[in-house]
Amino acid sequence: MKPSLEVADIFRTFGPAYREAHQMPLRYLRVMRAIEICRTAELGGHLDQCDHCGTVRISYNSCRNRHCPKCQCLEKERWLESRERDLLPTPYFHVVFTLPEGLRPLALRNQKILYRLLFKAASDTLNELAKDSKHLGAEIGFMAILHTWSQTLINHPHLHCLVTGGGLSQDGKRWIASRKDFFIPVNVLSSLFRGKFLDGLKKLYEAGELQFPGQIEELKESPVFKRLLTSLYHQEWVVYCKPPLKHSEKVMDYLGRYTHRVALSNDRLVKLEGNQVTFRWRDSADDNKIKLLTIEAVEFIRRFLLHVLPEQFVKIRYYGILSHRSRKTKLLRCKRLLGVVTREEPEKAPKETWQDLLTRITGMDPRICPHCGKGKMIQRETLPPCSVSLEDKSLPSGGCPP
């Protein structure tokens, strides 16, 4: 069922004035535009007709933008199915690395290089400590997923890492299982992660690769930047580990919550009254209670756009035995050591249609006529993209004017 309020509605109503009042990067404009026209006549579509009762249905194309709340469901399912083949029969740990608040303004203005540094510092920390015989003495596998938001859409960069509960021995001949609790103390993870990130940050500053626009301009001065580094070195950085997931079904369900999530889904929106947007959020500091937050629409747009990633930036990355170069060698070896029956990969099959995929995961075939329930919807006509303004209320819902 379509939500009564969507992010697209807010963008359509307040986006034109917001764009007029603010200078924005091109990627922000592209994301706003994509969300506004997703599944509308402007992207074109097709006209289907039931071969039994003659019912006509018009369906419009999706924008497929990775920040669009309406375009992630099927992509998520395809991704999960491809990852399911890589699962090992071992517990998985969920480890989260978070940038401290004092770094967030700098990260927001240097997203590409500091988010890349976040991935590197976290992955180097996990790999180095896991290979240390004091902790595990093995090569682990993990995937890292970047999120940049809090429940209230505040800038909050952090990595969700799903880590195998064990790894491949250094000689490649044994699987070394971890303890039931995580094999690396959280305080050790935090300390090494902090050191690696700040060392990388210092090198970026010395190489002149950081930008200091607007409110952080003073950080450009060496004494000010050094004071920031010193204060960050003396802070406890937040790294935590959740209880292990022991079954593959739980792992896949858990992954689905994180991989293709956008900053705010449509089902969290409650109402739009005047220029005020109300949405639900979960307060982790208050026993995860669901609460309502009301903010001005322009502030909602500003917060949403904070989480638009740099173009072509990869937000899901794989390491160790799960890395792309290791899947056909080390991962396969781990499967055999753990007694997983492996079969040769079949020749590349034709990509499953979205209709077949939706039918398989929901049990509802979108090709069945919604009116009579007997006939099939047959495509009769392709509708070209329509350039008419989204604000033109005189158009029928069927699409472009003749």
Helices and strands as residue ranges (DSSP letters): H 7-21, H 26-37, G 41-43, E 45-50, E 56-60, H 73-84, E 92-98, G 101-103, H 104-109, H 111-131, E 138-139, E 141-149, E 155-164, E 166-169, E 175-177, H 186-206, G 214-220, H 222-233, E 239-245, H 248-256, G 266-268, E 269-273, E 276-283, G 284-286, E 289-296, H 297-305, E 316-320, H 330-337, H 354-362, E 377-383
